[in-house]
């Protein structure tokens, strides 16, 4: 499903733990790390798509999380020209996304990266709040920054942490914990 402007409707998921850290996952067979995200079906609301994508990509069900907030309206990013499939009609030039902030209420043991037939991720870790905005692929960076800025005050209040502001790209903190796969003990 692609809109008249060439954007594919999509949802993004920012998953939070009690310490104010975020779930960060590596795309399977690639070096790229990102938040869970995925396209909406024509018969889905953003909330329905979010729950489906959450389960497909992380193995988490609705009872494992609490929905804290969502962005208002669509956040858009354009794909670099090399990723645009110009031979397909309609042509998708990018994604338009509704982002959700979720808090993990179940244990980490519920995370299962291989919960579907075609897993999206092969490793995951908890990272500091601003880390993803500085380390996601460049063309998604502005959307990540906007979503995280929107969610930061909520996370500060919910987790009783002080996040500060988005640091410059080259001074973002390194991940505090090592990567995990779906088979390791948490």
Steps between C-alpha positions, in 0.01 A plus 500: 500500500658826385329840524459748214825676598702177484527429874432160654302515829707348777528476878811537714547361850712646778513235774605624842623311806461612863846664497408730211703305242374410155482172309743517205525216251725397211339416168561138416807441280583874498695750704207742535335546840156653547175506694230250403282637222282375219239575241130533566247286320206677335255359757706594809508798730845617610442339842406165346804512271723585796386196699544273197848634424597483869416131514655417162829680570547456876269216602330731750120493531273781618511378861881539507484876439319814601429762232626831640456734203497540124613779271229718349469488123757346269877532526653455152834402360609463139697203381834565332458473123697173491225333710205630296360229271424723203366211293215427747165676486406675710854608582585518870730795574495464879314417817245693702488380856307518823739430787398328824673513837454173687619394843602139553290367789591135459847357540772509236459124462185572297715654222524250214662623181407180319126517577406509129602309186720782369671673793596867454769507770777270621639698798366753746617708794385778731650839416493846651204710391673728247733234356268391213465854362875520449551145372210420269560510125520863383177516303294400809684729742264800488192284567674328792599837644145633471344191659752494786460871569125444518538210744787633716289694754272200546795267560658742747178514699418129476849370586612785727808558286656812351570449131620847413490593134608324185882499504705583190539195278864423583459517880203267546558243770593143417260218579515401869436131442621249246293359217261215567333258272167336553661186644711652780385531857421862576 
